[in-house]
Amino acid sequence: MTALDFKSRAHAAMNDAKLAPALKRMKSHFQTGRAMAAARFPEFEMLRDRAAAIRRRSIALMPDLLERFEANATAAGMQVHWAADAAEACAIAARICRDNGVRRAIKSKSMATEEIHLNAHLAREGIEAIETDLGEYIIQLRGERPSHIIAPAIHLSKEDVAETFRAAHGDLPPGRDIAERTALVKEARVKLREAFLTADAGITGANMLIAETGTILLVSNEGNIDLTATAPRLHIAIAGLDKIVESWDDAGIVLRVLARSATGQDMSSYVTCLTGAAAEGEAGPRQSHIILLDNGRSAMRASNKAEMLACIRCGACLNHCPIYAATGGHAYGGTYSGPMGAVLTPLFDGLRENADLPNASTFCGRCQEVCPVRIPLPMLLRHWREDAFAAGIPPRGERWGLGLWRWAGRANWRYRLATRAASLGLRLTGWWQRGTIRRLPLAGGNFTATRDMTPPSGASFQSRWKGQR
């Protein structure tokens, strides 16, 4: 992927007549839901402070907590593996499957497995991996990546899903009525039931790793996670090192802000806690493995992006981001999208190839405002911009423009002169275009290509401020 790819995908998304109505659902569903959940819970802001402190303490103590997790998980009968990067994690998962004769695996929604492209690796090994989360199942049939971290198929209408099911489920009657969402869910349930009953292994992620007892904690709104983790004889969990927390008390605090921030629920429908393998006579897998994935997380912990490791993957920053709301998730080109993706993707896939992502922000601050663990996302994006500039990645014209802006901003008289000239130019353009600026020259043309603007009027902020002094 090149930097130009993001811009071209963003332009294509903004001109997609079907995408805009789908993305509007975020405001009616997720934004409103979060606001209502916070209003119902007077202690919400206090718990955000506690959750933020817990996550930062967990990251500070990460090496020690991971060792405690490994010791307690091993004592409970789980096999713990360490993976330095995506290739090693995929190789470990494939080896476990081969050693146990796995031909078909079922999966619950896991961003870590998306991050390492596990499904494609297993397919090359002759192992079929079937997504069982409804949204993930739909996009797997379409050969797409998730558009949203908690709603992978948010970019699709029910008509799109019906068309996908008709193409993929060729063994069902072609004239069947699947026009409504309930019919689509029922059909997916029928198709996935066979996978649940015949799978040789279940693969999940983890929302948290509890060091105190060596427990894997998962949350969902569908029962597929429980079936994925317990129905097959073999369970494999893949989780980033950053998912560690110290205790059950810590996990409880994080849970109380997670669902409210993600979907506006007081609590997710299912909270699944897995400690070790099933004992003789118990339901559940006879083998349980956990692959602890680094993939750049240790390097991030030692960098000025360390606070990103506190992320609990709720998706609130996506739900409130004006850039994401205009472009959707696929424009970002990586596993993660929105503000969190703009921070994470340069880490996982390279800054030079993704230098435009940290610039895909208005810096309005909404992402930081709604983050349940108060990650300063705008500051982290600035750090990436600084890194890109230091590496000479931005085009020469952009660097010259920034240099000119820096020169103007270092002297009051130059700054005042520049802003007055810009204001006069906009006023004249508005007069020439009869009251509304519909087209600006040079770089301003990118701004007015999708919007009109009103010319400045009245006194400037600087003159008003000077007058009040």
N, C-alpha and C positions, 0 to 999 in steps of 0.2 A: 504494500500500500504506500502511496506517495501522499505528500501534503495536499496535492491538488485533488486527490480522491475525496477527501472530506468535503471540500468546497463543492465539488460536482454533485456528490450525494445529497448534501444539504439543499442545494438549489433544486434538485429533482424532487426531494421530499416536500419542499414548500410549494411546488407546483402540482403535487399529487392531490387531486380533488377528493379521493377516497380516504387519504390518510388524515386530513385535517379533522373531519368529524369523529374519527376514532380517537384521536389524541385529546379531543375536547372532553372525553369521558373522564380523564384524569381530574379535571376540576370538579365535576359533579360527584365523582366517587371518592377519590383519594384526598383531595384538598379539603373538601367539605367534611369528609369522614374524620380526618385528623383533627380539624378544628372542633368538631362536636365531641370527640373522645377526650380532648384536652379540657374542654369546658365542663365535662361531666366529672372530672377528676381534679379537685382543687390542688392536690399534691404533685401534679404532673411536673411543674418546673423544678420543684425540689428533687424529685426522682431523677430528672434529667441531670441535675448537678451530681447526684450520687452515681448515676450510671457513667457519666463522663469520668469521674474520679476512679471508678472501678476499672474501666477500660484502660486508662492511662497507667494505672498501677499494674494491671495485668501485662501490658507491653513492657514496662520497666523491669518486671520480674520474669519475663517470658522464658528465658533459658531454664531457670530453676523450676518454674511451674510445669514446663513441659517434661522435665525429668520426673517430677512427682506424678504427673499424669501417666507417663510410661510405666513407672513402678506399680501404680495402683491398677492400671488397666491390665498389665501382665499378670498381676496377682489374681485378678478376677477371671482370667482365662482368655484374654484377648491377645492377639499377636500384633505388635507394634512395629511399623516400618518407617524409615526416614527417607524422604526423597528430596534431593537438592534442587531439582528442577522438573519441568514438565516431562521431559523424556524419561527420566528415572521413575517418576510416579507412574507413567503409562506402562513402563516395562515391568514394574513390580506388580501392578494390577493384572497385566496379561499373564505373568508367570504364575500368579496364584490361581488364575482361571485355568491355565493349561494343566497345572499340577492336579487339579480337581476335576478335570474332564468337562469343563464348562463349555457348552455350545451356545446357550442362550442366557442372557442376563437381563434382569429388569432393573430400572433405575428410577430413583426419585429425583426431583429437581435439585440440581447441584451446580452452583456457579463455579466451584473449583474444578469439576470435571469438564465444564465448558471451557474454562481457562486453559486446560492442558489438552483439549481436543481428544478426550478419551474415547469417545464413540468411534471416531475414525480410526484410531489406533487398534481398537479391539476388532473392528471390521477387517482390517488387514491381517489380523491373526485368525480370522475365520470365526469370530465370536460375535453373535448378534446382540446388540444392546438396544433394548426397547424402553423408551421414556414412558413413564406411567402418570406423571402429572399431566392434567388435561392440556394446559397451554403448551407444555414441552412436547407432548405427543403430536399436537397439531403442527407445530413448526418443524418437528422431525419429519413428518410426512411431506412437508413442503421443501425440505432441504434448506431451512433458514436458521439463522442464529436468533436468540431471544431479542426482542425489541425493548424489553423492560425487565428489570431484575426480579420483580415479583409477579408481573403479569406478562409472561413471554409473548403472548399473542395479542397484545392490546392493539396492535396496528391493524388487526383483521376484523371484518364484519362477520356476522353470522352467515351471510351469503358466501363469503370467501371460504368459511369453514365447511359449509355444505358442499361447495364445489370440490374442495380438497378431499372430503370423505368419499364423494362419488368416484373420484379418480383413484383413490387408494383402496377402497373396499369394493373391489370388483366382484366379489363373490356374493354380495347382497343384492336384492332386487333393485334394478335401476329405477323403477317407478316409485320407490318408497318415499314417504313424506318426511323430510328432515328440514323443513323450513324454519322450525322454531328451536330455540336453544335447548329446551328439555329433550327434544328428539335427538339432537346432536350429542348431548351428554349420555343419553341412554345407549346410542350406537357405540360411542367410545367405550362405555363400560362393558358392553358385550364383547368387543374386540379385545380389550385388555384382560378380560377374565381368563382367557386361555393362556395368556402370557404369565399371569400370576400363578396359575396351576402347573405350568410346565417348566418354569425357569429353573436353571441350575444354580444361579447366584443372584443376590440382590446387592445393588450398589447405591449408596447414599452419600450425601455430604454430611455436614454437621454445622448447626448454628452456634453451638458452644461445646467446648471440651472442658469438663470440670475436673481440675487437678485433684481435688479432695478425695474423690472416689474412683477416678479413671472412667468417668461416664461420658458418653456421647449424647448430646441433647439436640433434638430436631423439632422444628415447629412447622406446621402446615395447616391448610384448611381442607385438605382432602385426605381420605384414609389410605391413600396409596403408600405413604411412607411406612406405616406399620406393616403392611403386607410385604413391601419390598424388603424390609429389614428382617422380618421374622418368618415369612413363608418358605423361602428357599433354605437349603441346608448350609449355604455359605453366604456370609455377609461381609462386604468390603465397604468401609467408609473412607472417604478422602477429604481431608480438611486442611486448610491453611494453618500455619503455626500461630497466626494471629487470633484464632478462635478460642484460645485458652482463657479461662477464668479460674480464680483460685478456689471458690467454694460454692456451695448450693445457695448460700445467702446472696452472693454476687450474681449468680445466674438468675435468681428470682427478681432482683432489681432490674436487670437488663431485659428480662421477659416483659416486665410491666410497661416499659417504654417502647419495646419493639413493635408489638402489634398495633398500638395506638398510633405510632408514627407511620407504619406501613399501610394499613388498611382501615384504620379508624375503629378497630375492634378493641374491646377491653382486654381480650386474650385470644390468641389463635385457637381454632377449633380443636387442634390436636397438638399436644406437647408430648413427645416420645423420648423416653430416657432409656438408654441401652448401656448396660454394664456387663461386659464379658460375653462369653458364649453361653448357650442354654445348657443346663445340667441335664443329666439323664432323667427322662420322664417329663421334662419341661418342654413347652412349645418354644420354638425358636431355632436359630441356626446352630449347627454343631461346631462350626468354625466361624470366628469373628476376627476380622483384620481391620486395622486402622492405619492408613498411610498419611503421615504428617508431611505436608507439602511446604517447602520453603519457596522456591521459585521467585527469588528476589526479595522476600520479606525481611530476611536478616539484613540485607544491604539497605533496605528502606528504613529499618529500625536505627541504623547508624547515620542516617541522612537527615536533611531538614524537611523531609516528607514523612517523618516517623508518626506524626499524629494521624495519618491516614490509616494506620494499622488498627486504630480504635473503632473503625467502621463496623457496624453490625448488620450491614446489607439489608436495610429496611426499605430503601428506595425513595425516602422522603425528598431527598435532594432532586431526584428526577421529577417527582410529582409537582414540584413548585418552581422548576427552572424554565424561564421563558424560551431559552434556546432549545431545550429538549421538546418543549411543547410545540415548537415550530417545525422541528426536523424529525422527531422520533429517534429511536435508538439505533437503527441500522446505519444512519449517517455517520456515526462515530467509528464504525468499521471494526471494533474490537469486541471482546466478550462483555465488557462493562461500558455503560453509556452514561450520559448526563454528567454533572459535575464530578461525581466519584470516578466515572470512567475517564474523564479528562485528566485526572490525577494518576489513575492506575495504568491506563493503557500505555503511556510512554515508558513506564517502568517495565511492563511485561513485553512489549513489542518494539521498544526503541523510540527515543525522543526524535531523532532525525526523521523517521518515517511518520511521526504523529505530532509534529511541532504545531500544527494548527489547532489541536484539541485544547491546549491551555488557553488559546485565544478565543475559543468558542464560549465566551462568557461575557455578560454585561456587567459583571461585578456588582449586581444589585444586592447581593448578600442574602437572598432568600434561602439559599442552600444551607448556609451556616445558621440562619435563624431557626430553621425547622429541624436541623440535625438533632436526633435524640441524645447524642453524646458530644454535641457542641464542637465538632471538628471545624477548624477555621479553613474551609475549602477555598475561599478567595485567596488567602495568603499562600496556600500550597500551589495554587495555579500561578501565582506571581513568581514563586520559586522556580517553576518549570520555565516560565517566560525568561527569567534571568539566566537560567542554564542554557536555553536556546540561543539567547543573544550572545552569551559568552562563547558559545561554540560556533558562532558565525552562521547559524542556520537560517535566520530570516533573510529574505531577498534584499539585495543592495538598496533598492528604493525604500523599503521599510526601515532599514537601519539608518539611512540618511534622514528619513522623516523623523525618526525618534531622536536622532542627533540634533536636528533643527529644533524640535520641541524642547529638548533639554537646554539648548542654547538660549531659547526665548524665555524659558522658565527660570533661568538663573539670575535674571535682572528684572526688577519690577517694571521699568519703563519699556523693556522689550516685550514683556508679557502683555502689558496694557495695550501697546501698539498692535501686537498680533491679534488679540481678541477683538479690538475695535475694528481692525481691518476685516476680520472674518464676519463680524456682526453686520458691517456695512455691506459686504458682499452678499450676505444672505438676504438682507432687506431689499437690495437692488434686484436680486434674482426673483424674490417674491413679487416685487412690483412688475417686473418684466413678464412673469408668468401669471399675472392677474390674481394675486392674493394667496396662492398656494404653490409651494415649491414642489414640482413634480419631477424635476430632473436636475441633477447637479453634475458638474464636469468632473473629469479625472476620477480619483478614488471615491468621491462623493456619489458617483453614479451607482456604485454597489449598494449604497444605503437607500437611494431613492428608486432602485429597480423594483422594490417590493412594497414601497410605502410612500405616501406624500408627507410633507411636513409644513408647519406654519412658520412663516418668517418671524424672527425675534421682534419684539415690540416693547416699548416703554424703556425705563432706565435699566441699566445692567446691574447685576448683583454687586459688583465692585463699587459702582457709583453710589448705590443705596447704602452700602456698608460704610463708605467714606463719609457720606452725609450724616449718618447716625452717630459716627464717632465725634 
